[in-house]
Amino acid sequence: MVFDKQLLSAQKMLAKYGQLCTLHKITNGTPNPAAPWEPVTPTTADTEVKIAFFPNTRTNNEFLHYLPGTEIPAGVEVGYMAGSAPAPSLQDLVIRDGKTLAILSVDRIAPNGEIVLYILGLGE
């Protein structure tokens, strides 16, 4: 990968300053083709990840404004997660200090398509 050095730097910074959390991934089940009317049970998987949390302040908003495609709603906490972690989605949850946070937005820093960081908008 072209951005191995940047990815490694991001992982080191998150290891040092990040907080250990649980990414609770929720994956929709596959319907039974013989009985599509039956309800489908989603599957879940928990993965420990390090996330660096920052308040959604004016300074952070000004920084995020310069990242293309990045939008964090007002009143939402911002979390940075390494690109090597499982890809988060809006149906997933983050568990931090026993408190469940919804993922309200997912953006990424991905030069040339190589994901270095996920930028998560987190709220209750």
N, C-alpha and C positions, 0 to 999 in steps of 0.2 A: 504494500500500500504506500502511496505517496506521502500520506500524512501520519505515518507511524510515530514520528517524533512528537507531533502536536497531541496525538491521542495519548501517548505515554505521559506527556506533561499534564494533560487534563486528568488522567487517572491518578497521578501522584498528588495533585492538588486536592482532588476529591477524597483520596485516602487520608490526607492530612487534615483537611478542614470539613469534610463531609460528615454527616450524621448517618449512622446505620439505621436503615428503615426497611420495611418490607414492601415490595411491589407485588400486589395481589392481582395477578392477571386473570381475566375472565374471558373465556373463549366460548363462543356460541357452539352448541352441539350440532351434529348433522342429522337432519330428519330421516326417518326410516322411509325409504322409497315405497315399501309395501304398505305403510300406514302413515302417510304424511299428516294426518289429522291428530296423531298422538303428540303430546307436548314433548319438546326437546329440552333436555337438561344441560345447562352450560357446564363446562368444566373449569376448574380453577387451579392455579398453581402459584405458590408463593416463592419469591426469590429475594434474598437479602441483597440490598443495593446501598450504596453511599450516595446521599444527596446533599448538596450544599444549598442551604436555604437563605434567601434574602427577602427583606420586606419590599413590597411594591412601592418604592419611593419615586419622587420626581427624577432623581439622578438615575435610578435604574431604568425608568421609562425613557429618558433621553438616550441612554446607551442602547436600549432595545430598539428604539426608533431607527437606529442606523443598521440594524440587522434585517435584511430583506425578508418579508413574509412573517415577521414576528409581531404578534399582537397579544398583550396580556391585559385582561379586563381589570378595571379599577377594583381595589380592595382584595386582590388576590395575591397570595404569597408566591414568590418565584423560587423554583428549585432547579438546580443544574445537576444532571445525572450523566455519567459517562456513556459514550456511544457504544461501548462494548456490552452494556447491560441489555436485557431483553427490550425490544421496542415497545414503549408504552402506547396505550390507546385511550380514548376518552371513556371507555367502559371500565377501565382498570381503576384500582384504588391504591393509595399509598398509606401505609400505617406507620405513624411517627409517634413515638412515646405512648403507644396504646391508643392513639387518637386516629380515626379513619378520615382521610382527606380524599376528596374527589379530584380527579384530574380534569380540569376545566379547559385546558388548552395544551397542545403539544407542538412545539416547534423544534427545530434542530439547527445546529451549526454543522454543515455538511459540504465543505468545499469539494468540488468534483464528485459529489454524491457519496463521499466517504464520511459517515457520521462520526463527528468528534464529540459533540455534546448534545444532549436533549435539554430543551428549556421547557420546564413544566409550569403551568399555571395551576396552583393548588388552592382549594377552598373546601369549606364544610358543606 
